[in-house]
Amino acid sequence: MINKVVLASNNPGKVREIGQLLAGLKIEVVPQSDFNIPEIEETGLTFVENAIIKARHAAELSQLPALADDSGLEVDALKGAPGIYSARYAGDGASDTQNLEKLIAELQALDNPVRSARFQCLMVLMEHAADPTPLMCQGTWQGEIIDTPKGENGFGYDPVFYVPTEHCTSAELPADKKNALSHRGQALNCLLEKLSNQ
């Protein structure tokens, strides 16, 4: 049974969120920065490949089981873009605001674009770097893209991701509600279920 995992991320918010969810299974989550593990280049062409690249890298350098996720926004009118390039849509080192502005501009350049979109999250848990059968879970959150950002919560594309069932954007949702609905929350709950059945 796994009792400690390294999270292939240096994002403190993500470490805290995942740590809280895995606490019930008595699994300690430590960030890869505790092992001075640098971020690895995401060279995959899918969320699955990038999550595996990150998990394998962290497992190899920490000698611990590793958890990684890769996530992004798919917009139907843009043929699934920004997709795996969500964090760097406006170029390497782009800010959330720059990525948002590019997304809105791309949609506004189209005639009556379809506004449907979804956030995808692919989560991978590898017991060791050579694990041939990593645990994989996916979460999908459906919504629509709006032109005017709304809300102060969240990050990334949250201010323009409108959630029809909640009548507001992701950035207007309280954190606990967002975690219950979101793509990452869904993937984590799937992972919890698989781990508790082991």
C-alpha positions as CSV (number, residue, x, y, z in Angstrom):
1,M,0.0,0.0,0.0
2,I,1.3,3.5,-0.9
3,N,1.7,5.8,2.1
4,K,3.7,8.6,0.5
5,V,3.7,10.1,-3.0
6,V,5.6,12.9,-4.7
7,L,3.5,15.3,-6.6
8,A,5.1,16.2,-10.0
9,S,4.2,19.9,-9.5
10,N,5.7,22.9,-7.8
11,N,2.3,24.5,-7.5
12,P,1.6,24.9,-3.7
13,G,-2.2,25.2,-4.2
14,K,-2.2,21.9,-6.1
15,V,-0.1,20.2,-3.4
16,R,-2.5,21.4,-0.7
17,E,-5.7,20.5,-2.6
18,I,-4.4,17.0,-3.5
19,G,-3.0,16.5,0.0
20,Q,-6.3,17.2,1.6
21,L,-8.1,14.7,-0.7
22,L,-5.6,11.9,-0.1
23,A,-5.4,12.5,3.7
24,G,-8.4,10.2,4.2
25,L,-6.4,7.3,2.8
26,K,-3.4,8.3,5.0
27,I,-1.3,9.1,2.0
28,E,1.2,11.9,2.5
29,V,1.7,14.2,-0.5
30,V,5.1,16.0,-0.9
31,P,5.9,18.4,-3.7
32,Q,8.8,17.5,-6.1
33,S,10.5,20.7,-5.0
34,D,11.3,19.0,-1.7
35,F,13.6,16.8,-3.7
36,N,15.0,19.7,-5.8
37,I,13.4,18.0,-8.9
38,P,13.1,20.5,-11.7
39,E,10.1,20.8,-14.0
40,I,10.5,18.6,-17.1
41,E,9.6,19.7,-20.6
42,E,6.2,18.5,-21.7
43,T,7.0,17.0,-25.1
44,G,3.9,14.7,-25.4
45,L,1.1,15.4,-27.9
46,T,-1.7,14.4,-25.5
47,F,-2.6,15.0,-21.9
48,V,-1.9,11.3,-21.2
49,E,1.6,11.5,-22.5
50,N,2.5,14.7,-20.7
51,A,1.1,13.4,-17.3
52,I,3.2,10.2,-17.7
53,I,6.3,12.2,-18.6
54,K,6.0,14.2,-15.5
55,A,5.1,11.3,-13.2
56,R,8.0,9.1,-14.5
57,H,10.5,12.0,-14.1
58,A,9.4,12.6,-10.5
59,A,9.4,8.9,-9.6
60,E,12.8,8.4,-11.0
61,L,14.4,11.3,-9.2
62,S,12.6,10.8,-5.8
63,Q,12.5,7.0,-5.8
64,L,8.9,7.3,-4.5
65,P,5.5,6.7,-6.2
66,A,4.6,9.8,-8.2
67,L,1.4,11.6,-9.0
68,A,1.1,13.9,-12.0
69,D,-1.7,15.6,-13.9
70,D,-2.0,17.3,-17.2
71,S,-4.9,19.5,-17.9
72,G,-6.2,22.1,-20.3
73,L,-9.1,23.7,-22.1
74,E,-10.6,22.4,-25.3
75,V,-12.7,24.8,-27.4
76,D,-14.8,23.3,-30.1
77,A,-14.8,26.3,-32.4
78,L,-10.9,26.2,-32.3
79,K,-10.7,22.5,-33.1
80,G,-9.8,21.6,-29.5
81,A,-7.3,24.4,-29.0
82,P,-5.6,25.5,-26.8
83,G,-5.6,21.9,-25.5
84,I,-2.2,20.7,-24.3
85,Y,-0.8,24.2,-25.0
86,S,-3.3,25.9,-22.6
87,A,-0.6,27.2,-20.2
88,R,1.5,28.6,-23.1
89,Y,-1.2,29.4,-25.7
90,A,0.1,33.0,-26.2
91,G,3.7,31.8,-26.1
92,D,6.2,30.4,-23.6
93,G,6.1,32.3,-20.3
94,A,2.7,33.9,-21.2
95,S,0.6,35.1,-18.4
96,D,-3.0,34.0,-17.7
97,T,-4.2,37.4,-19.0
98,Q,-2.2,37.0,-22.2
99,N,-3.6,33.5,-22.8
100,L,-7.2,34.7,-22.1
101,E,-6.8,37.7,-24.4
102,K,-5.6,35.4,-27.3
103,L,-8.4,33.0,-26.7
104,I,-11.1,35.7,-26.8
105,A,-9.5,37.3,-29.9
106,E,-9.4,34.0,-31.8
107,L,-13.1,33.4,-31.1
108,Q,-14.1,36.9,-32.0
109,A,-12.3,36.5,-35.4
110,L,-14.8,33.7,-36.3
111,D,-18.3,34.2,-37.6
112,N,-20.8,33.2,-34.8
113,P,-18.4,30.6,-33.2
114,V,-19.8,27.7,-31.3
115,R,-19.1,28.5,-27.6
116,S,-19.0,25.0,-26.2
117,A,-15.8,24.0,-24.4
118,R,-14.5,21.7,-21.7
119,F,-11.7,21.4,-19.2
120,Q,-9.9,18.1,-19.3
121,C,-7.7,16.6,-16.6
122,L,-5.7,13.5,-16.9
123,M,-4.2,12.2,-13.7
124,V,-1.5,9.5,-13.5
125,L,-0.1,7.6,-10.5
126,M,3.1,5.6,-11.0
127,E,4.4,3.3,-8.3
128,H,7.9,3.6,-9.7
129,A,9.6,5.1,-12.8
130,A,9.3,1.8,-14.7
131,D,5.7,1.1,-13.7
132,P,4.1,-0.6,-16.9
133,T,0.5,-0.1,-15.6
134,P,0.1,3.3,-14.0
135,L,-3.2,4.2,-12.5
136,M,-5.0,6.7,-14.9
137,C,-8.1,8.8,-14.3
138,Q,-9.7,11.4,-16.4
139,G,-12.1,14.3,-15.5
140,T,-14.1,16.4,-17.9
141,W,-15.9,19.6,-17.1
142,Q,-18.3,21.0,-19.7
143,G,-19.0,24.7,-20.2
144,E,-19.0,27.6,-22.6
145,I,-16.6,30.4,-23.4
146,I,-17.8,34.0,-22.8
147,D,-16.1,37.2,-24.1
148,T,-15.9,39.2,-20.8
149,P,-14.0,37.7,-17.9
150,K,-15.9,37.5,-14.7
151,G,-14.9,36.5,-11.1
152,E,-11.8,36.7,-9.0
153,N,-11.5,33.0,-7.9
154,G,-9.5,30.4,-9.7
155,F,-6.8,31.0,-12.3
156,G,-6.1,30.4,-16.0
157,Y,-9.2,30.4,-18.1
158,D,-11.6,30.3,-15.2
159,P,-12.9,33.8,-15.7
160,V,-14.2,33.1,-19.2
161,F,-15.4,29.5,-18.6
162,Y,-19.1,29.7,-18.0
163,V,-20.8,26.8,-16.2
164,P,-24.4,26.7,-17.4
165,T,-25.6,24.5,-14.4
166,E,-24.3,27.1,-12.0
167,H,-25.2,30.3,-14.0
168,C,-21.7,31.7,-13.5
169,T,-18.1,31.4,-14.5
170,S,-15.7,29.0,-12.8
171,A,-13.9,32.0,-11.3
172,E,-17.2,33.1,-9.6
173,L,-17.6,29.7,-7.8
174,P,-16.5,29.2,-4.2
175,A,-13.4,26.9,-4.0
176,D,-15.3,24.0,-2.4
177,K,-18.0,24.1,-5.1
178,K,-15.4,24.4,-7.9
179,N,-13.4,21.4,-6.5
180,A,-16.6,19.3,-6.4
181,L,-17.5,20.1,-10.0
182,S,-14.1,20.5,-11.7
183,H,-12.2,18.3,-14.1
184,R,-9.4,18.0,-11.5
185,G,-11.8,17.2,-8.7
186,Q,-13.4,14.5,-10.8
187,A,-10.1,12.9,-11.7
188,L,-9.0,13.0,-8.1
189,N,-12.2,11.3,-6.9
190,C,-11.7,8.6,-9.5
191,L,-8.2,8.1,-8.2
192,L,-9.3,8.0,-4.6
193,E,-11.9,5.3,-5.5
194,K,-9.2,3.2,-7.3
195,L,-6.7,3.5,-4.5
196,S,-9.3,2.7,-1.8
197,N,-10.2,-0.5,-3.7
198,Q,-6.6,-1.7,-3.9
